[in-house]
Amino acid sequence: MPTGKISGIKKTYLLRSSAIICTLSALLFISLSFYFHKTQNEWFYLFCMFCGLHQVVKGALYNTDSSSYFGSTLVTIGILLLTGIYYNIQNKECLFLFAFAISSLYIFIKYSEGVHALFAGAYCYEGIILYFFLLKKINLTKFLVFNSFLLFIFLLICAIILIKIVKRRRSYV
């Protein structure tokens, strides 16, 4: 039976201390970022990283997949885009899709929700296609064809789910 304590410490106290630690760490790293790099916009990704870390802690304490998903998305956005800034990666917009893919994969592994495995695959597929399109490796027609293929698969999965729901309702009648 779940209680509101971990090792005798209330979860709310742990969450508050996490908020304080993440806030102070974010302020420290953001001020260091402004001091050392005056031209980059890395302060926002540092802020995302520490806010996401707090949400991951909240998700772990209360075993909620929504906080874990939101937090892991923010953390991976922060990590991937800071890496993109420091290594001067072209087309950093694609990294957002890969961040969502990694977060969906994390939620699939931690909470065993199959729909997040589909999301991870779709985000990764879309990120790769967008990256090739932005590098001019594929033209607009191929980009739209590949996206139409993804849309077709999505509609097919929705139709299968709808058929299963309708069959389940009719079996109760």
C-alpha positions as CSV (number, residue, x, y, z in Angstrom):
1,M,0.0,0.0,0.0
2,P,1.6,3.3,-1.1
3,T,2.2,5.9,1.6
4,G,3.1,9.5,1.4
5,K,6.6,8.9,2.7
6,I,9.9,7.6,1.4
7,S,12.4,6.5,4.1
8,G,10.3,8.5,6.6
9,I,10.4,11.7,4.6
10,K,7.2,13.1,3.2
11,K,7.1,13.2,-0.6
12,T,6.0,16.8,-0.6
13,Y,9.2,17.8,1.3
14,L,11.2,15.9,-1.3
15,L,9.4,17.6,-4.1
16,R,9.9,21.0,-2.5
17,S,13.6,20.4,-2.0
18,S,13.8,19.2,-5.7
19,A,12.1,22.5,-6.8
20,I,14.6,24.6,-4.7
21,I,17.6,22.6,-5.9
22,C,16.5,22.8,-9.6
23,T,15.7,26.5,-9.4
24,L,19.0,27.4,-7.8
25,S,20.9,25.2,-10.2
26,A,19.1,26.7,-13.2
27,L,19.8,30.2,-11.9
28,L,23.5,29.4,-11.4
29,F,24.0,27.8,-14.8
30,I,22.0,30.5,-16.6
31,S,24.1,33.2,-15.0
32,L,27.2,31.3,-16.0
33,S,25.9,31.0,-19.5
34,F,25.3,34.7,-19.8
35,Y,28.8,35.4,-18.4
36,F,30.7,33.0,-20.7
37,H,28.6,33.0,-23.9
38,K,26.8,36.3,-24.7
39,T,25.5,35.4,-28.1
40,Q,23.9,32.0,-27.8
41,N,20.4,31.3,-26.6
42,E,21.4,28.4,-24.3
43,W,19.8,29.9,-21.2
44,F,16.4,28.7,-22.5
45,Y,17.6,25.1,-22.9
46,L,19.2,25.2,-19.5
47,F,15.9,26.3,-18.1
48,C,14.1,23.5,-19.9
49,M,16.6,21.0,-18.6
50,F,16.2,21.9,-14.9
51,C,12.4,22.4,-15.1
52,G,12.2,19.0,-16.8
53,L,14.4,17.4,-14.1
54,H,12.0,18.6,-11.4
55,Q,9.1,17.1,-13.4
56,V,10.9,13.8,-13.7
57,V,11.4,13.8,-9.9
58,K,7.7,14.5,-9.5
59,G,6.8,11.7,-11.9
60,A,9.1,9.3,-10.0
61,L,7.7,10.3,-6.6
62,Y,4.1,10.0,-7.5
63,N,4.4,7.4,-10.3
64,T,2.6,9.6,-12.9
65,D,3.4,9.1,-16.6
66,S,2.3,12.6,-17.6
67,S,4.8,14.3,-15.4
68,S,7.5,11.9,-16.4
69,Y,6.7,12.4,-20.1
70,F,6.7,16.2,-19.8
71,G,9.8,16.2,-17.7
72,S,11.7,13.8,-19.9
73,T,10.7,15.8,-23.0
74,L,12.0,19.0,-21.4
75,V,15.3,17.3,-20.3
76,T,16.0,15.8,-23.7
77,I,15.1,19.0,-25.5
78,G,17.6,20.8,-23.2
79,I,20.3,18.2,-23.6
80,L,20.0,17.7,-27.4
81,L,19.8,21.4,-28.2
82,L,22.7,22.3,-26.0
83,T,24.6,19.6,-27.7
84,G,23.5,21.0,-31.0
85,I,24.7,24.5,-30.0
86,Y,28.1,23.3,-28.7
87,Y,28.8,21.0,-31.7
88,N,27.3,23.5,-34.2
89,I,24.9,21.0,-35.7
90,Q,22.9,22.2,-38.7
91,N,19.1,22.2,-38.7
92,K,18.6,22.0,-34.9
93,E,14.8,22.0,-35.5
94,C,14.9,18.2,-36.1
95,L,16.3,17.7,-32.6
96,F,12.9,18.6,-31.2
97,L,11.4,15.6,-32.9
98,F,14.2,13.3,-31.7
99,A,13.6,14.6,-28.1
100,F,10.0,13.6,-28.3
101,A,11.0,10.2,-29.7
102,I,13.4,9.6,-26.8
103,S,10.8,10.7,-24.2
104,S,8.2,8.5,-25.7
105,L,10.6,5.6,-25.7
106,Y,11.4,6.3,-22.0
107,I,7.7,6.3,-21.1
108,F,7.2,3.1,-23.1
109,I,10.0,1.4,-21.2
110,K,9.1,2.7,-17.8
111,Y,5.3,2.4,-17.9
112,S,4.8,-0.3,-20.6
113,E,2.4,1.9,-22.7
114,G,2.4,0.5,-26.2
115,V,1.1,3.7,-27.8
116,H,4.3,5.5,-26.8
117,A,6.4,2.9,-28.8
118,L,4.3,4.0,-31.9
119,F,4.9,7.6,-31.0
120,A,8.6,7.1,-30.7
121,G,8.8,5.4,-34.0
122,A,6.7,8.1,-35.7
123,Y,8.7,11.0,-34.2
124,C,12.0,9.3,-35.2
125,Y,10.7,8.7,-38.7
126,E,9.5,12.2,-39.1
127,G,12.8,13.6,-37.7
128,I,14.8,11.7,-40.2
129,I,12.7,12.7,-43.1
130,L,12.7,16.4,-42.0
131,Y,16.5,16.3,-41.6
132,F,17.0,14.9,-45.1
133,F,14.6,17.4,-46.5
134,L,16.4,20.3,-44.8
135,L,19.7,19.0,-46.0
136,K,18.2,19.0,-49.6
137,K,18.8,15.2,-49.9
138,I,15.1,14.7,-50.8
139,N,12.9,17.1,-52.6
140,L,9.4,18.4,-51.6
141,T,7.6,15.7,-53.5
142,K,9.4,12.9,-51.8
143,F,9.0,14.6,-48.4
144,L,5.2,14.8,-48.9
145,V,5.1,11.2,-50.1
146,F,6.9,10.0,-47.1
147,N,4.6,12.1,-44.8
148,S,1.6,10.7,-46.6
149,F,2.8,7.2,-45.9
150,L,3.1,8.1,-42.2
151,L,-0.4,9.6,-42.3
152,F,-1.7,6.4,-44.0
153,I,-0.2,4.2,-41.3
154,F,-1.7,6.5,-38.6
155,L,-5.2,6.3,-40.2
156,L,-4.9,2.5,-40.6
157,I,-4.1,2.1,-36.9
158,C,-7.0,4.4,-36.0
159,A,-9.3,2.3,-38.1
160,I,-8.1,-0.9,-36.4
161,I,-8.7,0.6,-33.0
162,L,-12.1,1.9,-34.0
163,I,-13.1,-1.6,-35.3
164,K,-12.0,-3.2,-32.0
165,I,-14.0,-0.7,-30.0
166,V,-17.1,-1.3,-32.1
167,K,-16.8,-5.1,-31.9
168,R,-16.3,-4.8,-28.1
169,R,-19.5,-2.7,-27.8
170,R,-21.5,-5.2,-29.8
171,S,-20.4,-8.1,-27.8
172,Y,-22.1,-6.6,-24.7
173,V,-25.5,-6.2,-26.4
